[in-house]
Amino acid sequence: MRHDIPGETNDHVHHRSMWIAFGDVNGVDNWSEEPGHGYTLHRQTVSTYSGIVCGGFETLSDWTDSQGKKLLEQYLKVRVFPLPHEEHLMDVEVTLTATEGDVHFGDTKEGGILSVRVASSMDVPRGGRIENSEGGVNEPQTWGKRAHWCDYSGQVQGVPVGIAILQHPSSFRHPAWWHVRDYGLMTVNPFGLAAFTQGREHGEYTLPHGESLRWRFRVCIHRGNATEGKVAQRWQDFANPPAIEVAG
């Protein structure tokens, strides 16, 4: 959220465009900006590249507590592909490694491995629409539900556009649960099961020292709603790409 953007709501100041964070990492809140919150500190740009087909970058970051004590290491790889009609695909790979000792991810809905806060003009009260791979529409049918993908569409400066997050089947706990709200938040949360299932299931997880968790996503920025943006087909292309065989 930005205070200096005309027309934008300011209900959750920690919702900043597209980001990676979680609300209970060894008891540290890396999600909100409340007193005592943790940080994600950029440590190294591993690579940057650009070309006719795509551009991208790789980075290493440290998740720390409020005093700077390192909790884990984050590796991020992003590739951006331009498409016709001003549409884009963004492949995002997130790897979290327990470099300092065991890492406990608590069971909370407050967080997401990949999160988006859409423009206020796109939110549901202003005529926007949430859709997921299971046919759910808007918050009552998509919040806390498992799905391969989720899409948020609406108007931006009078133009119908949308953004979808697609999960690859190789990702940890795929298909994960969605913390998605009518007010504009959309995030993938693989740990917050207690809230999502009204206490029937629990999603906390301890990552042993030296081991990693990995997620792969494809973000689709498209015209129109999920159907017009061919989001279901985009997920199939991502999950089951064509195989190439070279004859010997």
C-alpha positions as CSV (number, residue, x, y, z in Angstrom):
1,M,0.0,0.0,0.0
2,R,1.2,3.5,-0.8
3,H,-0.1,6.6,1.0
4,D,0.8,8.9,-2.0
5,I,-1.3,7.1,-4.7
6,P,-4.6,8.9,-5.3
7,G,-7.6,6.6,-4.9
8,E,-5.7,3.8,-3.2
9,T,-7.0,2.4,0.1
10,N,-4.6,2.1,3.1
11,D,-6.0,-0.7,5.1
12,H,-2.9,-2.9,5.3
13,V,0.3,-0.9,5.0
14,H,2.4,-4.0,4.8
15,H,0.8,-5.1,1.5
16,R,3.4,-3.9,-0.9
17,S,2.8,-4.8,-4.6
18,M,4.3,-8.3,-4.9
19,W,6.3,-9.8,-2.1
20,I,7.4,-12.9,-0.2
21,A,6.9,-13.1,3.6
22,F,5.4,-15.2,6.4
23,G,4.0,-14.3,9.8
24,D,5.5,-16.9,12.1
25,V,9.1,-18.0,11.4
26,N,10.6,-19.3,14.7
27,G,8.1,-17.0,16.3
28,V,9.2,-14.0,14.3
29,D,6.6,-12.0,12.4
30,N,8.2,-11.5,8.9
31,W,4.7,-10.5,7.4
32,S,3.5,-7.4,9.2
33,E,5.2,-4.1,10.1
34,E,4.1,-4.2,13.7
35,P,6.7,-3.3,16.4
36,G,9.3,-6.1,16.7
37,H,8.7,-7.5,13.2
38,G,11.3,-9.3,11.2
39,Y,13.1,-8.3,8.0
40,T,14.1,-9.7,4.6
41,L,17.5,-8.2,3.9
42,H,18.9,-8.3,0.4
43,R,22.4,-9.8,0.6
44,Q,23.6,-10.5,-3.0
45,T,22.5,-10.1,-6.6
46,V,23.6,-13.4,-8.1
47,S,22.9,-12.6,-11.7
48,T,20.9,-10.3,-14.0
49,Y,20.2,-10.9,-17.7
50,S,18.1,-9.6,-20.5
51,G,17.4,-10.7,-24.1
52,I,14.8,-10.9,-26.9
53,V,12.9,-13.8,-25.2
54,C,13.1,-12.8,-21.5
55,G,14.9,-10.9,-18.8
56,G,15.5,-11.9,-15.2
57,F,17.6,-11.9,-12.1
58,E,18.6,-14.1,-9.1
59,T,19.1,-12.9,-5.6
60,L,20.1,-14.1,-2.1
61,S,18.4,-12.6,0.9
62,D,18.4,-13.3,4.7
63,W,15.3,-13.5,6.8
64,T,16.1,-12.0,10.2
65,D,14.5,-11.1,13.5
66,S,14.1,-7.5,14.6
67,Q,17.6,-7.4,15.9
68,G,19.2,-8.8,12.7
69,K,19.7,-12.4,13.8
70,K,19.5,-14.6,10.7
71,L,16.7,-17.1,10.6
72,L,17.1,-18.6,7.1
73,E,18.3,-17.9,3.6
74,Q,16.1,-17.0,0.6
75,Y,17.0,-17.7,-3.0
76,L,14.9,-16.0,-5.5
77,K,14.9,-16.5,-9.3
78,V,12.7,-14.4,-11.5
79,R,12.3,-14.5,-15.3
80,V,9.9,-12.1,-17.2
81,F,8.5,-13.0,-20.7
82,P,6.8,-10.3,-22.7
83,L,3.8,-11.5,-24.7
84,P,1.6,-9.8,-27.4
85,H,-1.1,-7.3,-26.4
86,E,1.0,-6.0,-23.4
87,E,0.6,-9.2,-21.5
88,H,3.4,-10.7,-19.5
89,L,4.5,-14.0,-17.8
90,M,6.7,-14.0,-14.8
91,D,8.3,-17.2,-13.6
92,V,9.2,-17.0,-9.9
93,E,11.2,-19.7,-8.0
94,V,11.5,-19.3,-4.2
95,T,13.8,-21.5,-2.1
96,L,14.1,-21.2,1.6
97,T,17.0,-22.9,3.3
98,A,17.5,-23.5,7.0
99,T,21.1,-22.3,7.2
100,E,21.2,-21.4,10.9
101,G,19.4,-24.3,12.5
102,D,15.9,-25.8,12.4
103,V,13.2,-23.4,11.2
104,H,9.7,-23.6,12.4
105,F,6.9,-22.2,10.2
106,G,3.9,-21.6,12.5
107,D,0.2,-22.2,11.5
108,T,-1.0,-18.8,10.7
109,K,-3.0,-17.3,7.9
110,E,-0.9,-14.2,8.1
111,G,1.6,-14.7,5.3
112,G,2.3,-16.1,1.9
113,I,5.1,-17.5,-0.1
114,L,4.0,-15.3,-3.0
115,S,1.6,-12.4,-2.4
116,V,0.0,-9.7,-4.6
117,R,-2.0,-6.7,-3.6
118,V,-4.0,-5.4,-6.6
119,A,-4.9,-1.8,-7.4
120,S,-7.8,-0.6,-5.4
121,S,-9.8,-0.1,-8.6
122,M,-9.6,-3.9,-9.1
123,D,-11.0,-5.0,-5.8
124,V,-14.3,-6.8,-5.5
125,P,-16.3,-3.9,-4.0
126,R,-15.3,-1.8,-7.0
127,G,-16.4,-4.4,-9.5
128,G,-13.4,-6.8,-9.5
129,R,-13.6,-10.5,-9.6
130,I,-11.6,-13.4,-8.0
131,E,-11.6,-16.8,-9.6
132,N,-9.7,-20.0,-8.9
133,S,-9.1,-23.3,-10.7
134,E,-11.9,-25.1,-8.9
135,G,-14.6,-22.7,-10.1
136,G,-14.7,-20.6,-6.9
137,V,-15.7,-16.9,-7.3
138,N,-14.8,-14.1,-4.9
139,E,-13.8,-14.4,-1.3
140,P,-16.6,-16.7,0.0
141,Q,-15.7,-19.4,-2.4
142,T,-11.9,-18.9,-2.7
143,W,-10.5,-17.9,0.7
144,G,-8.9,-20.8,2.5
145,K,-9.5,-23.1,-0.4
146,R,-6.9,-25.3,-2.2
147,A,-6.4,-24.5,-5.9
148,H,-3.8,-24.8,-8.7
149,W,-4.2,-21.1,-9.5
150,C,-6.1,-18.0,-8.5
151,D,-6.9,-14.9,-10.6
152,Y,-7.8,-11.3,-9.7
153,S,-9.3,-9.1,-12.4
154,G,-10.9,-5.7,-12.7
155,Q,-10.5,-2.2,-14.1
156,V,-7.3,-0.2,-14.1
157,Q,-7.7,3.3,-15.6
158,G,-10.8,2.0,-17.5
159,V,-9.0,-1.0,-19.0
160,P,-10.1,-4.6,-17.9
161,V,-7.0,-6.4,-16.8
162,G,-6.1,-9.3,-14.5
163,I,-3.3,-11.0,-12.6
164,A,-3.0,-14.7,-11.8
165,I,-0.7,-16.7,-9.7
166,L,-0.1,-20.3,-10.8
167,Q,1.5,-23.0,-8.6
168,H,3.7,-25.6,-10.2
169,P,2.9,-29.2,-9.0
170,S,6.5,-29.6,-7.8
171,S,6.0,-26.9,-5.2
172,F,5.9,-27.8,-1.5
173,R,2.3,-28.8,-0.4
174,H,0.8,-28.2,-3.9
175,P,-1.9,-27.3,-4.3
176,A,-1.6,-24.9,-1.4
177,W,-4.3,-22.8,0.2
178,W,-5.2,-19.3,-0.7
179,H,-5.4,-16.3,1.6
180,V,-7.4,-14.1,-0.9
181,R,-9.7,-11.2,0.1
182,D,-12.3,-9.2,-1.7
183,Y,-10.4,-6.0,-0.6
184,G,-7.5,-6.9,-2.9
185,L,-5.1,-9.4,-1.3
186,M,-4.1,-12.6,-3.1
187,T,-1.5,-14.9,-1.6
188,V,-0.4,-18.6,-1.5
189,N,-0.2,-19.9,2.1
190,P,1.0,-23.5,2.6
191,F,1.0,-23.4,6.4
192,G,-2.2,-21.6,7.7
193,L,-4.5,-24.6,7.8
194,A,-6.0,-24.1,11.2
195,A,-7.7,-20.9,10.1
196,F,-8.6,-22.2,6.7
197,T,-10.2,-25.5,8.0
198,Q,-11.7,-24.0,11.2
199,G,-9.2,-26.0,13.3
200,R,-9.8,-29.4,11.6
201,E,-6.3,-29.5,10.2
202,H,-2.9,-28.0,11.2
203,G,-0.2,-26.8,8.9
204,E,2.8,-25.9,11.0
205,Y,6.1,-27.4,9.7
206,T,9.7,-27.6,10.9
207,L,12.4,-27.4,8.3
208,P,15.5,-29.3,9.5
209,H,18.8,-27.6,9.6
210,G,20.5,-27.7,6.2
211,E,17.4,-28.6,4.2
212,S,15.3,-26.5,1.8
213,L,11.7,-25.9,0.8
214,R,11.1,-24.9,-2.8
215,W,8.2,-23.3,-4.7
216,R,7.7,-22.5,-8.4
217,F,5.1,-20.0,-9.6
218,R,4.1,-18.4,-12.8
219,V,2.5,-15.0,-12.6
220,C,0.2,-14.1,-15.6
221,I,-0.6,-10.4,-16.3
222,H,-3.4,-10.4,-18.9
223,R,-6.3,-8.6,-20.4
224,G,-9.8,-9.2,-19.2
225,N,-10.9,-11.8,-16.7
226,A,-9.5,-15.3,-16.1
227,T,-11.4,-16.8,-19.0
228,E,-10.4,-14.1,-21.4
229,G,-6.8,-14.3,-20.1
230,K,-6.8,-18.1,-20.8
231,V,-5.5,-18.7,-17.2
232,A,-6.6,-22.4,-17.1
233,Q,-4.6,-23.1,-20.3
234,R,-1.6,-21.1,-18.9
235,W,-1.6,-23.4,-15.9
236,Q,-1.6,-26.5,-18.1
237,D,1.3,-25.1,-20.1
238,F,3.2,-24.5,-16.9
239,A,2.4,-27.8,-15.2
240,N,2.7,-30.0,-18.3
241,P,5.0,-28.3,-20.8
242,P,5.7,-30.0,-24.2
243,A,8.4,-32.7,-24.1
244,I,11.1,-32.5,-26.7
245,E,12.9,-35.7,-27.9
246,V,16.0,-35.6,-30.1
247,A,16.4,-38.6,-32.3
248,G,19.8,-40.2,-32.1
